[in-house]
Amino acid sequence: MDVFFEHFKTLESLCETIEKREVNAVYQGARLSSQNRNSSESSWYGSKSFEESNDLIRNGYKEPLDQLKKELVKLNKQNRADRKQPILSVTGTSVDVPRSLMGLPKSMYKRENSPIKKKTIHLMYGFSAVGTTKPRDLIKGGTMFLSLVNSLEKQGYRVKIDIMRCTTSSTTNAIGYTCTLKEYNQGLNLLKLCYPLVHPSMLRRTSFRWCETLPNLKDPLYRNTYGATLYIRLGQNSNKEREFLRTNNILKKDIYYCNVYEAMDCKTVDELARKMDLVK
């Protein structure tokens, strides 16, 4: 199978690229799905227009934040419970008054701060889904993945996040792109990440526009369907999908991957972590 992939270092780079490119030969004169303004179909897209989706990229998608913040509160409570308690010693930063009045030698509190090794994890999220997938399921899958990222960051991991979109028109070719949303050294900006990871328009406007403007795209089968998802083409087998991505050097050895179908089927972050082999 011939495979063509592009990589974008940032979401901004992806957006600038698809806005500058001309519509390719396959989509010349076609009804461009990314530009659809039919109000009756806006719920499928999650936005009324391509321009609205771009506004969400720039300003952030706020709707899933309440749910994520609730999980943040739970994690913070767990973290506080897990913090090391101060120990009694001959020297320290504060005094235990009753012990001091009794003349006991160990009457000072001190905290032992052992050096923390920075842990890193590289995650990739495949958000391609068939057209019959309901927007709420796309939102559910993306929210679950983002909750996993949030949980890992709260546990002290530095997480790098890539997203991946891959489609095929037949068994002979595949096209797609990857985009880095967050580097290890960047803070976790939930508002910025919600659109590319959770919003249906990331798939149904931004990614469709990428396909419409991909230079040298020649296969006319993409014109009406925008291609079949790799997961579906491979018999809805996530392991075969991972094998394909690794064989074509898209999924590196040290990257943990899941697709939207795996994420939307999980009820807890722990369940998704197990599916991705983050825990055994």
C-alpha positions as CSV (number, residue, x, y, z in Angstrom):
1,M,0.0,0.0,0.0
2,D,1.3,3.5,-0.9
3,V,1.3,5.7,2.1
4,F,1.6,9.5,2.2
5,F,1.8,11.3,5.5
6,E,2.5,14.9,6.5
7,H,3.6,16.1,10.0
8,F,2.8,19.5,11.5
9,K,4.8,20.7,14.4
10,T,1.9,22.7,15.8
11,L,-1.9,23.1,15.3
12,E,-1.3,26.7,14.2
13,S,1.0,25.3,11.4
14,L,-1.7,22.9,10.2
15,C,-4.3,25.7,10.1
16,E,-2.0,28.1,8.3
17,T,-1.1,25.5,5.7
18,I,-4.7,24.4,4.8
19,E,-5.8,28.1,4.6
20,K,-3.0,29.0,2.1
21,R,-3.3,25.9,-0.1
22,E,-5.5,25.8,-3.2
23,V,-8.2,23.2,-3.6
24,N,-6.6,20.2,-5.4
25,A,-7.7,18.6,-8.6
26,V,-9.8,15.9,-7.0
27,Y,-12.1,18.5,-5.3
28,Q,-12.2,21.1,-8.0
29,G,-15.9,21.8,-8.7
30,A,-17.0,19.5,-5.9
31,R,-19.2,20.3,-3.0
32,L,-16.7,21.0,-0.3
33,S,-17.8,19.4,3.0
34,S,-15.5,21.5,5.1
35,Q,-17.3,24.7,3.9
36,N,-20.9,23.3,4.4
37,R,-23.2,25.9,5.9
38,N,-26.4,23.9,5.8
39,S,-28.0,24.6,9.2
40,S,-29.7,21.2,9.3
41,E,-26.3,19.5,9.3
42,S,-24.5,21.9,11.7
43,S,-25.0,19.5,14.6
44,W,-23.1,16.8,12.7
45,Y,-20.2,19.2,12.2
46,G,-20.5,20.7,15.7
47,S,-20.2,24.2,14.1
48,K,-22.1,26.3,11.6
49,S,-19.2,27.1,9.3
50,F,-15.5,26.6,8.7
51,E,-15.0,30.1,10.0
52,E,-16.7,29.2,13.3
53,S,-14.5,26.2,13.7
54,N,-11.4,28.4,13.1
55,D,-12.6,30.7,15.9
56,L,-12.8,27.7,18.2
57,I,-9.2,26.8,17.3
58,R,-8.0,30.3,18.2
59,N,-10.2,31.0,21.3
60,G,-10.7,27.5,22.7
61,Y,-13.6,25.1,23.0
62,K,-15.0,25.6,26.5
63,E,-17.9,23.1,26.8
64,P,-16.0,20.0,28.1
65,L,-14.0,22.0,30.7
66,D,-16.6,21.6,33.5
67,Q,-16.3,17.9,33.4
68,L,-12.5,18.0,33.3
69,K,-12.4,20.4,36.2
70,K,-14.4,18.0,38.3
71,E,-11.9,15.3,37.7
72,L,-9.1,17.8,38.5
73,V,-10.6,18.3,42.0
74,K,-10.7,14.6,42.6
75,L,-7.1,14.2,41.5
76,N,-5.9,17.1,43.6
77,K,-7.5,15.5,46.7
78,Q,-5.7,12.3,46.0
79,N,-2.4,14.1,45.5
80,R,-2.8,15.9,48.9
81,A,-3.5,12.6,50.6
82,D,-0.3,11.1,49.0
83,R,2.0,14.0,50.1
84,K,4.7,13.0,52.5
85,Q,4.0,14.1,56.1
86,P,6.7,16.0,58.0
87,I,8.9,13.9,60.3
88,L,10.2,14.6,63.8
89,S,14.0,15.4,64.1
90,V,16.6,17.1,66.1
91,T,16.6,20.0,63.6
92,G,13.9,21.3,61.3
93,T,11.8,24.3,60.3
94,S,9.1,24.3,62.9
95,V,8.7,23.1,66.5
96,D,6.4,20.6,68.1
97,V,5.7,22.7,71.3
98,P,4.6,19.9,73.6
99,R,7.6,17.7,72.8
100,S,9.9,20.8,73.2
101,L,8.5,21.6,76.7
102,M,9.1,18.0,77.7
103,G,12.7,18.3,76.7
104,L,12.6,15.6,74.1
105,P,15.4,15.8,71.5
106,K,13.3,15.2,68.5
107,S,11.0,18.1,68.8
108,M,11.4,19.8,65.4
109,Y,9.5,19.1,62.2
110,K,11.3,18.8,58.9
111,R,10.2,17.7,55.4
112,E,12.4,15.3,53.4
113,N,12.2,16.2,49.8
114,S,13.8,13.5,47.7
115,P,14.8,14.4,44.2
116,I,12.0,13.7,41.7
117,K,13.0,12.2,38.3
118,K,11.1,13.8,35.5
119,K,9.1,11.1,33.7
120,T,8.0,11.6,30.1
121,I,5.3,9.9,28.0
122,H,4.5,10.4,24.4
123,L,0.8,9.8,23.4
124,M,-0.9,9.7,20.0
125,Y,-4.6,9.9,19.5
126,G,-6.2,8.7,16.2
127,F,-9.4,10.7,15.8
128,S,-10.6,9.4,12.4
129,A,-14.2,8.0,12.5
130,V,-16.9,7.1,10.0
131,G,-19.6,9.6,9.0
132,T,-22.2,7.7,11.0
133,T,-20.4,8.3,14.3
134,K,-22.5,10.6,16.4
135,P,-20.9,13.9,17.5
136,R,-21.5,13.0,21.2
137,D,-19.4,9.9,20.7
138,L,-16.5,11.9,19.2
139,I,-16.8,14.2,22.2
140,K,-16.9,11.3,24.6
141,G,-13.8,9.7,23.1
142,G,-11.8,12.9,23.0
143,T,-12.8,13.8,26.5
144,M,-11.7,10.4,27.8
145,F,-8.3,10.8,26.1
146,L,-7.8,14.3,27.5
147,S,-8.8,13.1,30.9
148,L,-6.0,10.5,30.7
149,V,-3.5,13.2,29.7
150,N,-4.7,15.4,32.6
151,S,-4.3,12.4,35.0
152,L,-0.8,11.7,33.9
153,E,0.3,15.3,34.2
154,K,-1.1,15.4,37.7
155,Q,1.0,12.3,38.6
156,G,4.1,14.2,37.6
157,Y,4.5,13.0,34.0
158,R,5.5,15.4,31.2
159,V,3.2,14.4,28.3
160,K,3.8,15.0,24.6
161,I,0.6,14.8,22.6
162,D,0.2,14.0,18.8
163,I,-3.0,13.5,16.9
164,M,-3.3,11.4,13.8
165,R,-5.8,11.3,10.9
166,C,-5.5,8.5,8.3
167,T,-7.9,7.4,5.6
168,T,-7.8,5.1,2.6
169,S,-9.6,5.2,-0.7
170,S,-8.9,1.6,-1.5
171,T,-6.5,-1.2,-0.4
172,T,-3.7,0.4,-2.4
173,N,-3.2,3.8,-0.8
174,A,-3.5,5.7,2.4
175,I,-3.1,9.4,3.3
176,G,-2.9,11.2,6.6
177,Y,-1.2,13.6,8.8
178,T,0.1,13.9,12.4
179,C,0.1,17.1,14.4
180,T,1.9,17.8,17.7
181,L,-0.5,19.6,20.1
182,K,1.8,19.7,23.1
183,E,5.5,19.2,23.8
184,Y,6.9,17.7,27.0
185,N,8.0,21.1,28.3
186,Q,4.7,22.8,27.7
187,G,2.1,23.3,30.4
188,L,-1.3,21.6,30.1
189,N,-3.7,24.1,28.5
190,L,-7.0,22.4,28.6
191,L,-8.8,25.2,26.8
192,K,-6.5,25.0,23.9
193,L,-6.5,21.2,23.7
194,C,-10.3,20.8,23.8
195,Y,-10.9,21.7,20.2
196,P,-8.4,19.3,18.4
197,L,-9.0,16.5,20.8
198,V,-12.8,16.8,21.5
199,H,-14.6,18.9,19.0
200,P,-16.3,17.1,16.0
201,S,-15.2,19.9,13.6
202,M,-11.5,18.9,14.0
203,L,-12.5,15.9,12.0
204,R,-15.3,17.2,9.9
205,R,-14.0,20.6,8.9
206,T,-10.3,21.0,9.7
207,S,-9.3,17.5,8.5
208,F,-11.6,17.6,5.5
209,R,-10.1,20.9,4.5
210,W,-6.6,19.3,4.7
211,C,-7.8,16.5,2.3
212,E,-9.4,19.1,-0.1
213,T,-6.1,21.0,-0.3
214,L,-3.6,18.2,-0.2
215,P,-1.3,18.8,-3.2
216,N,-1.0,16.1,-5.8
217,L,-4.0,14.1,-4.6
218,K,-5.2,12.3,-7.6
219,D,-7.4,9.4,-6.5
220,P,-11.0,10.4,-7.4
221,L,-12.5,8.0,-4.9
222,Y,-11.7,10.6,-2.2
223,R,-14.0,13.1,-3.8
224,N,-17.3,12.0,-2.2
225,T,-16.2,10.1,0.9
226,Y,-13.0,11.7,2.0
227,G,-11.7,8.1,2.4
228,A,-12.4,5.2,4.7
229,T,-10.9,5.2,8.1
230,L,-7.9,3.0,8.6
231,Y,-9.4,1.3,11.6
232,I,-12.5,0.3,9.5
233,R,-10.4,-0.8,6.5
234,L,-8.5,-3.1,8.8
235,G,-11.6,-4.9,10.0
236,Q,-12.1,-2.7,13.2
237,N,-8.9,-4.2,14.6
238,S,-6.9,-1.8,16.7
239,N,-3.9,-4.1,16.9
240,K,-3.7,-4.3,13.1
241,E,-4.0,-0.5,13.0
242,R,-1.1,-0.1,15.4
243,E,0.9,-2.6,13.3
244,F,0.2,-0.7,10.1
245,L,1.2,2.6,11.7
246,R,4.4,1.1,13.1
247,T,5.4,-0.6,9.9
248,N,5.1,2.7,8.1
249,N,7.1,4.5,10.7
250,I,4.2,6.7,11.7
251,L,3.9,5.3,15.2
252,K,7.3,5.2,16.7
253,K,8.4,2.6,19.2
254,D,8.1,4.8,22.3
255,I,4.7,6.2,21.4
256,Y,1.5,5.0,23.1
257,Y,-1.5,5.0,20.8
258,C,-5.3,4.8,20.9
259,N,-8.0,5.6,18.5
260,V,-11.3,7.3,19.1
261,Y,-13.2,4.0,19.1
262,E,-11.1,2.6,21.9
263,A,-11.4,5.9,23.9
264,M,-15.2,6.2,23.5
265,D,-15.8,2.6,24.7
266,C,-13.9,3.2,28.0
267,K,-15.8,4.1,31.2
268,T,-12.7,5.2,33.2
269,V,-9.2,6.6,32.6
270,D,-7.7,3.5,34.1
271,E,-9.5,1.3,31.5
272,L,-8.1,3.5,28.7
273,A,-4.6,3.4,30.2
274,R,-4.7,-0.4,30.1
275,K,-5.8,-0.5,26.5
276,M,-2.8,1.7,25.6
277,D,-0.5,-0.6,27.6
278,L,0.4,2.2,29.9
279,V,-0.3,-0.2,32.8
280,K,-0.3,-3.9,32.7
